[in-house]
Structure formats: C-alpha cells, structure tokens
Amino acid sequence: MMMKRLVMMMLAGGLVVTGASACSDTPDDPQIEDEQDAGDQDAADEDAADQDADAPDAEEPDADAEDPIARSAMALRVKILNKAGLPVEGAQVRHGEEVLLSDAAGEVVLDAPEAAARFLAQVQAEGYAPSSLDYPVHQAEEGVEAHAILRLLPLGPAQVFNHDADAVISRGNVRVRLPANSLVDGQGNPVNGEVEATIASLDPTTEDARFMPGPLIGLPEGGGPETPILSVLMADISFWQGGEKLQLADGESARVEFVIPEALEAYEAGDAIEFWHFDLAQARWVQEGECAVTEAGIQRLAECDATHFSWWNADKPVSLRNCVNITVVDAKSGEPIPGATVQGDGLDFEGALVGTSLTDAQGQACMDFLLDGTLNVGAYHADFLYQDGGPVTVSGSDVPASCSGEGEGECLEVTVELLDQGTCLSGEVLNSEDAPVEGATVYAVHEGAVGAQFFSAVSDSEGGYCIEVPLNAELELSALDGQGQVASGMASTVGATVAECGDGECAEADALVLGVGETACLQSSVSLGGWTTPAPGVPVYVYSSYPARSCEAGMEDPFTWGPVVAHTVSDATGNWALNLPLSLSGTVYVSVGSCQSGLGTSCLNSDRIMPVQLNGIPGSIDQGHCQSIHPSPLDAQCGAE
C-alpha cells in the first residue's frame, strides 16, 4: 500500500517567488555594459563605428574567447499522475490558445509563453476533479527544459438522485443541500429527473494537499492585493446529466456544509470563515462571502451558501510568515540544476504544504511558509532519479521574513541535492503457467521527496525487465499485460549497490505472476429501462486509467480503449462481480455495456458512474467482502446482443 503521510495545512504555492532574485541582491541575468569613449556623444551618434575604432581601449575580438551562452525561456515538461503515482493518459491541458493531451507517460510539454511571467494552464481529465498549473517562467541555457508534477484528485463515485425533490448529497466531510429543480444545463435550460452528483473533497489537515487544484492564493472580495490563505476544507462539487455538467440557475443557491477538522479546534460557534471558489483560468481562489461556524452534536460545521458549483474552500487569510532560499544542485558535480520543481511539505499545522515553484538558471528559488513552521523541502527533475538523503527539514522562527523582503528577519538557506544514478531492479513477468510474458508494462512506484512517482519498463521476449530506480527504496511493483491480467508485488533496494541496467549487479525482484496475488472485489448489477428489469449477458470491463470509449468503425473493441485489468459479463439476474489486484487501490474505471449496431455509445453506462474509488479491503468472489458500487441502468433497447 502506498505510504500515507500526515500533511498539515498549507500556505500558497503562489507565495513561492519566481527565483532567487526576490530573495537576494543578485539578479538572475547580470547586465554587462560596454565601456564608451569619453568624447563627444553627438559625434558618436553620427558615426558610432568611427568612435569604436578610435577608442583608446578598443581591442580586436579574441578569436579564442568562448561564445556567450545563449539563453531562452525554458519549456515546461509536466508529468500528470493519479493517487497511486501512475500516469494519467489523455488529460486535457489548456495553455493559452493551445490544447494538449497527456501521453501514455502522463506527459505534456508547454512552450514558454511570450512576454509572460507565468505558465498558466487548466487541466481536465475524465474521472478527476479539474486542476491548474501555475509556475514561473525562467530563462536558462538554450534547450534546457523545466520539469513539474501535477497530481489529480479522483471525482469519487457518482450519486444518482431525483432532482424533482430537494436533495441532500454527502461524501466524507462535505454535505450539499440542493433545492429541487434549481439546476440548468449549459444552455440555461431547466433540468429535472435523474441527476448525478460527484464530490471530491480534501481535508488538508490529514490528506495529501498536493492534490489541491492550485496555489492557496486568494483574491479578496471587493478587490485588493492577492493574499495567502489557510484552508479549513475544500471540495470540488459537480452535478451532471447525460455527461453534461450542470450549474445552479441564476438567483438560486445551495447550502454547502464542511465538517471542520479536529485539528482546527480553535473555531467556535458564531465564528465566520471566508468562502472562496477556485477560478481555473486565473489559478486563484476568489472570495465570495463567508461561512458561519455552527455546532451539530459533537461536530462543528462551516455552513456556506454557494451560487454556483466548482471547487469551494473555507479559508482565512494569513500574513506573517518565514521564507527559505532553496538551491538545487547535482549531488555529484555540485552544479546548479535549473528548471527543477521545489516543494515544501509541512510537518506540523503551521508548517503546511506551501506549494511548488521552479528553480532559475542558478538552480535557485525562494519559498514563503507559515510563521514558526516546520517543513520538509523536496525537489524533482526528470533527468535525476531521486533526492540524496531525502527531504531537507527547515524550521522557521517567530521573526517574520518573506521572499519579497518584508519583515525584520532573513530567509533561511538550504541546499537540495539530486542524484542522476541509483541502482537497477530486474525481474520477470510470468503467466499463471509460469511461462514468460512479453510486452507487459512494469511499474515501480516510489514515495520520494515530492510524493509518489513511477519508473517503468516493458518485459522482453523472455519476460525479463530492468528498471533504474533509487537506492535504499521500498517499491510497489505492478505489471499489466493489456489484456486484463495484472500482477503486483514489492521490492527493495536497501543495501543494493550503484548500478545501471546492462552494466552492473541489479537488485532482484520476485517474479510477477499475472493473475496471482491478494485481491479486492467489486460487485454491482445492470438493469434495462430503469432499475427493475435485470440485464443478463452485458459486458463489464475495469480499466486502470480512464478509457477512451468509442463506437466508431475500428474502435469498438473495449481492449483498445485503455488498460483492461479485469472483465466479465452480468449473470442471469443482471449481477456481476470481479476480482481485482489489491495493489490497484485507488481509482479504477468500470465500463458497462457494448457498442451495438445503430445505437453507438448510447448502450454504454454513464461516464460519471465509471470512476470507482477502491476501498483497499481484501476480498474475492469466493471469500466475500466485495465492495458494492452503483448499479448501471441502460436503455431498454440495450440488452445483450
């Protein structure tokens, strides 16, 4: 299971200033002025060439002198990951006028925007809450790329309800009270009948705040400068019908209730907490009124009124803070690393996850964090395997200081070292008959200084694979053959020596045997024309990432839609059950139905019902403890062919 960390609350990633220039007197790119002759300037203007030739200190160019290093704004290579640290393929990244899709490795490359100080992009992926990218633009040697990781929060299961009556929708510590017939579609038309709701919530005092949709920087109500904000709880709240996102009609509002986490015991009934929604286009939280703190039994609630649905956050602004100058270097050479992501991860509530930024040409960045806080500082760059020695711990003080120079104190100084060489891990992938499997994708997931990230390889004709991984690491392994078979396991490189694939003694992993290992179990049902008529013989496919379902000619095969990890058909009573590898704990996607002649995708279950958050409890069809998920109603004409 992925190691879970206590991540306490956070100050804005936007407080991370764009490079060392905000934290020192040394500019990023020193300007060198040519010496000028002290003679008549008008004459120089008329004949600058003659002036240069006549100047007493004029010299012929040195033929042996090195050309100055050409610099340009770094492009940004972004790796988009899910909760398990695995790639999200097909995520849509809107950057200016350009729309890009992440590849099989979860990557997109953004060209540096012209005359802009920030990379600013919106990120949408089916089955995940929307998110944003917000990073500074820095210059470095021409051809150098900057690197970043974006983590997406799964939407969670869809909840279906009748919108013709008032409804209460709850998930985790979030509750929404929705008036009847208060929603409209994208054209402003009233909506009635069955509607689906999704809530993706994040408690920053106990959950991984790396999944929030952007930096905690707020735009106060009524204007004023941007301000860092401190979150109580946040959630993406969405409503859907027929795959289309719905909104509240003009003049309507819904009551949103956040259960205030135990860590925030200072809040009392009668207090007010600012209410903010997230503007994806700006990557900023925009204040919209206040929430009232009330008591409900032993719980304290933040009761808020929302006029539309998006990411919402109950926060308070903060002012006093500390800062740290971070220098990221190559652990071997000591050379600075431009374009590395830096991240702060709080060890106490005051320290908090402060967000991320990028190092400049000198490998430097500056980060603000909460006053007197403690945090771990990590860095990531795709050309390096891992951070030497793990995160660097930074402790603040009660003397304010900031990257912008405000406060009486000074910024702390830390150096983070990245290693481009670790060791190698070799093993083999076998089928249930112990025969080698060629072409299986093997993932090794490591909990690094900036969170979970993967390393991968593909098995050869003898079933063998080799992956370069960090030293002294515990790794979760999984193998997928693309045809519904999955294997999982663990490996360790503790005590291994520095080595590379094909050149050295690699750490050995136990064989990954497809179809073998501890399992979880899913169960549900399929019905026709509503909820009462069972649908036997309907195909069910489970994918490890969101499937690109299509019924166009040549695309009807469900095995071409994405990585299948299990499949079955519903029985005579419309019920179905599947065993899945327990190592897949996280989000999977359940597709029900098939492409039928003349009906296209209308005989597939709703996109919003597909995401399923596995509960991580061991179970099987034979032994029980299966996790029940939402039934799939199909049109009456969509029975098994």
N, C-alpha and C positions, 0 to 999 in steps of 0.2 A: 504494500500500500504506500502511496506517496506520503512522505513525511509531512505532517501538518504542523504549521508554525502559528504561534500566537502573534498576530500582527496588530498592534495597538494603533490608535488613530493618528492622523496624518496631516501634515501641512502640505501646501500645494506644490505640485511639480513645477508650477509656473514661478515659484519663488526661486527656482534654480536659475541663476543668471547665466547668460549665454557666453560663458568662457571666463578666462582668468582676468580679463581687463576690468571687470566690475569689482574685482577683489584686490587689485594691486595697481601700482602706478605704471606697470609695464604694458604698453599697447600690444595688441596681437601682431600687428604688422608695422614695425618702426618705419617711419618715413625718413629717407635719406635725401638731404638737399644738396644739390650740386653747388660748388663754390662758384662765385661770379666775379668777374673782373670789376674793380672799383671805379672804372672810368665812366664816361658819360653814358647814362642809361638810354637817352634818346638815340644816340648812335647805335647802341646795342640793339634797340628795337628795329632800326632801319637795316642793320646788317649784322645779325646775330652770328652768322658764320665767321665774319671777319673778326669779331670780338673774341670768339673762342680760339681762333688761330693766333691772335696777338697776345692772349693772356699769358703772363709770365710763368704760371704754373701749369699750362696746358701740356699734356703728355700724350704720346701715341698710345692707343689701346694695347694692353698686354695680351699678346697672342696666346699666352699660356694660362691666362686667367679663366676660371670656371664661369660658365654662363650662370646668371642668376636663376634660382629655382622658380619655374613657372607655377603659379598658384591659381586655383579656381575653387569655386564653391563646391563642397562635397555633395555628391548624391547620397541619398539615404536608402539603405537596404533594410527592409523591415521584415522580421520573421513573426508571423501571426500564429499563436499557439492556443490550444484549449486547456482545460483544467488539468489534464493529465500530462501536460508538457509536450503534446504531439501537435503536428502541423494542422492548420485549418486550410484546406484547399477550397478555392472558389470564393473567398471573401472579396467583397467589392470595396475598393478603396477609391474614394473620390478626392482627387487632389487638383484643385483649381478646375480647369475645364476638362481634365483627363480623368477617365475611369479605368482602373486597373483591376485585374483579378489575381489573387494569390495562386501560385503554382502548387505542385504536389508537395513541395517542401515548405509550403505556407509563406512563400516569399513574394514581395513586390519591391521594385526599385523606383524611388521617386527622384526625378531630376530636381536640382535645386531651383526654387522659384526665382525668377528675375526680380531684382530690386525689392526683395522681401527678406525680412529678418527671421522668419519662422517657416518651418514646414508645418502646414495645417491641412489635415485631411479628415474626412469622415469615413468610418469603416462599418460596413453592414455585412452580416453573414447569416444565412438561414439557420434558425435554431439558436441564435445568440442575441444577447442584448446589443444594441448599437454602441459604438465607441468612437474614439477620436485619436488622432495623432497630433502632438504639439511639441516640436523640437526646434531648437535654434539652428540657423544656417551658419556654418563656419567655413572658412577657406583653409585649404591645405595644399600640399603638393598635388599637381595635376594628376588625375586618375585615381586618387585616394577616395574611398567610399566611407561614409559613416554607417554605423550598424545599430539597430534597435530591435527590441522585442515588444510586441503588443499581445496582451492576453485577453481573451474574450470570455465573458460570463454567459453560461448557458441560460436560455429562457426559462427552463423548467417546464413541467407538464402543463398542457392546456387544460383549463377548467371550462366546461360547457354549461351554460345556464340559459334560461328563458328571459330575454330582455323585455318581455311584456309585463314583467313584475319587478319591483325593487329587488336588488340582489346584494348580497354580502360575499365578497370574494377574499379569501385569506390564503396566505402562504408564509410560513415562518413567522417573522415578527412584523408582518405587514398585513393590514386589513383595508379593503376598499368598500365603501358603501355607495352603490351606484343607483341613482333613481331610474325608474322604468322609462324606456323609450327616450333616453337622453342622448343617445349616440347617433352620429351621422356618418355616412361614407365619404369618400374623397370628393364627391360632387356636391356634398351638403344635403343629400337625401336622407330622410329619417330611416332608421334601422329598427326592425323588430324580429321576433322569433329567436332562434338559437344563435348565440354569440359565444365566442371563445375568449377567455382571458388568460394572459400569462403575466406572472410576477417574477422578476429576477432580483432578489434582494441581496444586500451586502451589509453585514454588521462589521464595521471596521475595527471594533474593539476585540473581535475574536476571529474574524475571517480575513482572507488574503486580500488586502487592499490594492494589490497590483491589478485587480480586475475591475476597478472603478473606471468610468468612461473617459476620464480626463483629469487634468490637474484640479486641485481644490483651490481655484482662484474665483472669487466672486465679483459680480458687477452689482453694486448695491442699488436698491430701489430708489428711484429719484435721481440717479446719476452719482457722480463722484468717481474717484480713482479705484482701480482694482484693489481687492483686499484678499489676503489669505483667509480661508475659512476652515473650521474644525467640525467634522461631521459627527452626528448622533447616529444616523442610519440613512441608507439610501436604497432606492429600488427603481428599476425600470418597470413601468406599469403599462401594459398594452392590451387592446381589445381588437378582435379580428372577426371577420365574417367572409367566408369564401376566399380566404387567403389575403383579403384586403384589410389594411389597418384602418381602424375607426377612430373617431375623435368625439369629444363632447360637443354638442351643438352650442351655438352662441347663446350666452345667457345661462347655460347650465353649469353646475359644479358637482363635484363628488367629494365625499369626505374620505381622506386618507389618514389612517392611524398607524403610527410607528410605535412599537413597544420599545421604550428606552432601555438600553442595555444596562446590566448591573454595574458595569464599570463607571457609569455616569451617575453615581448616586447623589451628586450634588443638586440635581434638578428636583424641584418640588412642585406640587400642585399650585397653579397660579402663575408659574413662570411662563415666559414666552421665548420661543426659539424661532429664528428666521427660517423661512421656507424658500427653497431655491429649486429651479428647474435647470436642466443642463441643455445648453444651446450647442448642438453638434457643429454648426457652421463656425462658431467662434471658439469652440473648445473652452467655454466658460460657463460657470453657474450664474444664473440670473435670479436675483431676489424677487419674490412675488408674495408679499405678505408675511404673516407669522403663523406659527403653530402654538396652540395653547397646551400646556402640560396639565394633565388630569390624572386622577387615580382611578383604577379599575381593579378592585380587590387588592392583591399584593403587587400588581403591576402599575407602572407609571406610563402613560401614553402621551405622545405628541400628536394632537389632533389638528389636522391641516385641511384646508379646502383647496382642491385643485380645479383649475378651469380648463385644463387640457391634460393629455396623458403623454408622458415621456419619462426620462429619468428625473426623479424628485429626491430631494435631500433636505433633511433638517440639520441646520448648521448654525454656528455662531462665528462672527469674525474674530480674528486674533491679531495682535500687533507685535508685542515684544518677542524677540527671537534671537537665536545664535546662528552662526554661519561656519562653514568649513570650506577651505580651498582644497580641492582634490586634484592630484596629479596622477595620471595613469601611465605606467611605463612597461616596457618589455622586461620581464624578470631576468632575462639572460643578458641583454645588452645595456639595459638602463635607458634606452632611447624612449622618448615620449611617444604615446600612441594617440594620434588624432582620430576623431570620429568614434570613440568608444562611448557607450552608454554608461552613465553613472547613476547609482540608485541608493537611497537611504532607507533602511528598514528598521523601524522603531523597536526598541527592547522594553520600553515602558510607555504608558499612555502619552506622556509629554513628548517622548522622542518621536514616535509616529513615523509612518512611511511618508516621506516628503516628496515623492515623485522622482522623476528622472530628467536628465539632460544629456548633452553630448560634449565631449572634450574638443577643444580647439586645436590649432596646429601645434601648440606646445604641450598637448596632452592634458590640458587643464580645464577645470570647470569649478564653479562655486555654487554652494547649496546652502540655503537657509533651513533651519529646523527650529522646533519649538524651544523656548527658553528653558534652560536647565535640563534638557532632554538627553537621552542616550540612544544612539542608533548604530547599526552596522552599515558600513559603506561597501558596496559591491560595484563591479564593473563588468561589462560584456563587450566583446568584439569578436565577430565571426571568424577572424583569422587566428584567434587564440582559443585554446581548449578550455581553460579554466583559470580561476584566480588563485595565485600562490598563497597558501596559508589561510584561505577562506576570507570571510568578511573582516574588515578593519573596524574596530569599535571606537566610536567617538563619543565623548561625554561633554556636554555643554556646561554653562555656568549661569549664575544669576545676573551677570553683566551683559546687557543687550549688545548685539552686534549683528550686522546684516551685510549681505553681498553688495548692497548699494551704498555702503559706507555709513549708514545711520547707526546710532548707538555709540556708547562710550568704549566698548570693547573692541577686540580684534578677532578676525576669523581664525579658527584653528587650521592647522596644516596637516594633511595626511597624504601618503603615497600608496597607491594600489598597484600591485604587480601582477601582470598576466603572463601565463606560460603558453607557448605555442606547441609544446610537446608534453605528452603524458606517457601513456602506455597503450598497449593494444589488447583487445579481448577477442579471442577466437572461439568458435564453437561450430555446431552443425544443427541443421533443421531436418527432422525426420518425420515420416508419416506414421500412422498407427501400426504399421507393419515393419517399422524400423528401416524403411527404405529412404534414401536421401531425397530431399525435395529441392528442386532448382527453382530459382526466381522468387523465393519468399522474401518479403521485406522484413528485416530485423531492426527493431528499435531498442536502444539502450537509453533509458531516461535517468538523468542525474539531477539531484537537488543541489544546485550551485549557489553561488553568492548572490545571484539575482533571480533565484527561483528555479523551477523545473525546466530543463531543456533536454533535447534529444540528440542522439548521434545514431546514424543508421548505416546499413549496408544491405546488399542483396545476396542471397545464397547462390553459390555456383553449382555446376553440374554434379558435384559430389555432395551437395548440401552444406558445404562449408561457407563460413563467412568470417570476416575480420573487421573490427571496428576500432578506430582510435578514440580512446576515452581518457578521462582524467585519472591520475594516480590517487590511491587511497580513497576510493569512492565506492559507495554502495549503489548498485544499478538495478533498475527494474527492466527486465527483458520481455519483449513480446515479438512474436513472428506471425505474419499474415500471409497466406498464400493467394489471396484474392478470390478464392472460390468457397469461402465460408468456413475455412479451417483456421484456427488460431491456437497458438501455444504461448505460454508465459513462464517466466522463471525469474530468478535472482542471480546476480553475480557480484563479485567483489574484486577490487584491485588493490586492496590493502596489502602491503608488503611486496607488491609487484615492482619490477624494475622499469626504468625508462626504456621504451621500445617502440618501434613502428611496425605496421603491417608489412610482412615480407622481409623484415630486417630486424631480427631480434626475437627474444623469447616472450611470447604473449601470455597474458593471463588466460586461463581456460575456463569456459563456462560449461555447465552441464548441457547435454543435448536438449534442444527444444522440440518436443514431440507434439505435433499438431493433433488437436482434439483431446489432449490429455492435460489434466490439471484441475485445481479447485475451481468450482463453477458457482455462478449465480443463476437465478432462474427468473424468467419473465412469463407472465400469463395474461390472457385477455380473451376477447371474443369479437366476432364480426357479425353484423346484422344487416338486413336489407330493408329499405323503405322505412327507416325509423329504428326502434330499439327492440322490437319484439320478435321479428322473423329471423331465425338463425341462418347464417350463410356458410354452408359447408364447402370444402374444397377451394377456399380462397388462399392464394399465396401470401406468405408473410416473410419479409426479409429484414434483417437487422444489419445496419451499417455502422462502422466506427467513425465515419465522418458524414457530413450532410450529402445525401445522394443527389446527383443532377438527373432527376427523373424526366424522361421524355418518351413520347409515343410516336415520334417521327420515324419514318422508314429507316431501318438500320439501327435504331436506338432503343428498340423495345425491350431488349434483354436486360433484366434487372442486374445482372452481373457486370454490365458496362456502366451502371450508374454511380458506382462507388465501391469501396472495400467492404464486401459482404463478410460478416463474421458468423452468421447463422441464418438458417432459413427453414421453413416448414409450410404446411397448409392447415387450414382450420378443419376440425373434425366434423362429424355428422351433426353436432349440436352447435356448430359455429365457434367452438372454443379452440384455443391453441396455446401451446406452451413451448418454450425454448430454453435450453441451457446455454449460458454464455461464460467465457472465461472471467473469473472474478477479478483478474488484473485489469479488465476494461472499466473498472469502477470510475464513474464519471458520466458523460453524456453519450448515449448511442441514439440511433435514429431508426424507427420502426416504420417500414413501408408496407401497407396492406393493400391488396388488390393487384390488378394487372391491366395492361393495355388491351382493350377489347375492340374488335373491328367496328369502326364507325363511332366509337364512344370516346376514344382518346384517353386523356388523363382524368376524365370525369369518374372513372372507376378505380381511382386511387384515393386513399384516405387523405384527409386534410393535411397540408404542410405543417400547420400549427400543432397537430397532435403527434407528429413524428418524433420530436425530441423527447427522450426519456432519461431522467437522471437516475442512474443505478444507485441503489442504497448500500451496496457493498456488503450485503449479508450473504454468506454462503448458503446455497440451496441447489436443488436439482428437481427434475420432473419426478424421479423415483423417490427421493427422500423428502420432498416438500419444501416449505419455506420460500415459495415462489413469490416474487413481487408482482402485484396486480397493477396493471396500467389501464388507461382509459379505453373503453370499447371503441370500435371503429364502425360507425354506421355508413353504409354505402347506398347508392341509389338502387331502387328496386330492380332495375334492368341490369344490374352488375353482378349477377350470380356467377358461379364458376362456369367457365366455358367447357 
